[in-house]
Amino acid sequence: MGAALRDLIARSRAGQLISATTFTDADWQDQDLQGATFQDCVFADANFSSTDFSAARFTACRFPQSRFTNTNLREASFTNCSFTDPENIGARFTGADLRDAHFTSCDLAMSRFIRCDAFAIVFDACNLLGASFEKSDFSHSYGRGKITTRASFNACNLGLADLAGLRLPGATLSGSRLRDANLETTDLSGADLRDCDLYGAALDQAKLDRADLRGADITGLNLLHLASYRGMMISPAQQHFILLALGVSVED
C-alpha cells in the first residue's frame, strides 16, 4: 500500500471528508473504510476486492472501469456518481454485499451485478441502461421458510437491461423505463409497475400476478405469453392494448 493511500485511510478513520482526489489504478483490496465519506473523487480502474465500504457515503464521484468483487457496500450511499467510462464500459459488481445500499441519480449504464446480495437495495432516478443482474438475490430469509424480497427501482432507465429470471415479487419499479428490457421468467408478482414504459420488453413466462400496471405502456403485452397474471391490475384505458395483443378488435 502506498503512502498516499495509507494517509487517506488514516484521515477517513478520523472522520475526515475525502474530497477532490484522483486515485488511478489503486489497489484497495481488504481495506477497512467503514463509514468513509468521499466527494468529487475519481477512482480509475480501481480494484475494490473485499474492501469494506459499509455505510460509506459517496457524492459526485466517478468509478470508471472499477471492480467491486466481494466488496462490502452494505448501507453505502452513492449520489450523483458515475460508474461508466467514455467507452460505455460499466462497473462490475461480483459477489458484492449491496444490502440496503442506496443509489441516487447515478450513471450505472452497462454495469454488471453478478451474484450480488441486494436485499432492500434502492435505485432512485438512476441510469441503468443495458445493466445486467445475473443471479443476484433481492431476498432475505428470516428462518422457518419465511423469505422476504425487497428492491426499489424508482424512475430509473432500465432500457435494454437484463433482469431475466430474477425474483422480484413486491418490488417497486414505478415510473421506470423498461423498453426492450429482458424480463423473461422474471417473478414480478405484486410488483409496482405503475407508469412504467414496457414497450418491447421481453416478458415470456414472466409472473405478473397482482402486479400493478396502471398507467404503464403495455403495448404488445400478450397475456398468453405470461406464466401467470391472476389479479394483475390495469386501468380501463389499457384494456384496448390487452385485447389488441390477443387479436380482439373492439368496435363501437
Buried (B, 14 or more C-beta within 10 A) or exposed (E): EEEEBEEBBEEBEEEEEBEEBEBEEBBBBEBBBBBBBBBBBBBBBBBBBBBBBBBBBBBBBBBBBBBBBBBBBBBBBBBBBBBBBEEEBBBBBBBBBBBBBBBBBBBBBBBBBBBBBBBBBBBBBBBBBBBBBBEBBBBBEEEEEEEEBBBBBBBBBBBBBBBBBBBBBBBBBBBBBBBBBBBBBBBBBBBBBBBBBBBBBBBBBBBBBBBBBBBBBBBBBBBEBBBBBEEBEBEEEBEEBBEBBEEEEEEE
